[in-house]
Amino acid sequence: MAANYAACAGCHGQKGEKKALGKSAAIQGWAVEKTVAAMKGYKDGTYGGPMKGVMKGQATRLSDADIQALAEQISKF
C-alpha cells in the first residue's frame, strides 16, 4: 500500500499549512521535485535542519514510490 499523507498531518497540518512542531517550513504546495529531494535527503541524511532526526525516521520507512506519491499529493495542497 502506498504511503498517504495522514501520517504527516499530525505535524504538518491537514494541507501542509503548518510548520512542523514550529520548526520546519510549511510544505503546502511544494513542487513534486522539491518534496522528493527533501524526503530522499532526509532518508540518506543529507538534508534537514532542526527536524532532521525526526524526519529521517519517517523517511526511512518509505519506498521511492511512496515518496513520489506523497510528493504528488503535497503539490496539490
C-alpha positions as CSV (number, residue, x, y, z in Angstrom):
1,M,0.0,0.0,0.0
2,A,1.4,3.4,-0.9
3,A,2.0,5.8,1.9
4,N,-0.5,8.5,2.3
5,Y,-0.4,11.9,3.9
6,A,-2.4,11.0,7.0
7,A,0.8,10.1,8.9
8,C,2.2,13.5,8.1
9,A,-0.8,15.6,9.0
10,G,-0.2,15.4,12.8
11,C,2.8,17.7,12.5
12,H,2.3,19.4,9.1
13,G,-1.4,20.0,9.2
14,Q,-4.2,18.6,7.0
15,K,-3.0,20.6,4.0
16,G,0.7,21.1,4.8
17,E,0.0,24.5,6.1
18,K,1.8,24.2,9.5
19,K,5.4,24.5,10.4
20,A,6.0,21.0,12.0
21,L,6.5,21.5,15.7
22,G,7.0,25.2,14.9
23,K,10.5,24.4,13.4
24,S,10.1,23.5,9.8
25,A,8.8,25.3,6.7
26,A,5.2,24.8,5.8
27,I,5.2,22.3,2.9
28,Q,1.9,23.3,1.4
29,G,2.1,23.4,-2.4
30,W,5.8,22.4,-2.7
31,A,6.7,21.2,-6.1
32,V,6.9,17.4,-6.5
33,E,10.7,17.6,-7.2
34,K,11.3,19.7,-4.1
35,T,9.5,17.2,-1.8
36,V,11.1,14.2,-3.4
37,A,14.6,15.8,-3.0
38,A,13.9,16.7,0.6
39,M,12.5,13.2,1.5
40,K,15.3,11.4,-0.1
41,G,17.7,13.7,1.6
42,Y,16.1,13.0,5.0
43,K,16.3,9.3,4.2
44,D,20.1,9.4,3.4
45,G,21.0,12.0,6.0
46,T,22.0,14.8,3.5
47,Y,19.1,17.1,4.1
48,G,17.4,18.8,7.1
49,G,17.8,21.3,9.9
50,P,16.2,21.0,13.3
51,M,13.8,18.3,12.3
52,K,16.4,16.1,10.6
53,G,16.4,13.3,13.2
54,V,12.6,13.1,13.4
55,M,12.2,13.2,9.6
56,K,14.9,10.6,9.0
57,G,12.8,8.1,11.0
58,Q,9.8,8.9,8.9
59,A,11.5,8.8,5.6
60,T,13.4,5.6,6.1
61,R,10.2,3.6,6.1
62,L,9.1,5.0,2.7
63,S,9.9,3.5,-0.7
64,D,10.8,5.7,-3.6
65,A,7.2,5.1,-4.9
66,D,5.8,6.2,-1.5
67,I,7.9,9.3,-1.6
68,Q,6.7,10.1,-5.2
69,A,3.1,9.6,-4.2
70,L,3.4,11.8,-1.1
71,A,5.1,14.5,-3.2
72,E,2.4,14.5,-5.7
73,Q,-0.3,14.8,-3.0
74,I,1.6,17.6,-1.3
75,S,2.0,19.5,-4.5
76,K,-1.8,19.7,-4.9
77,F,-2.4,21.3,-1.5
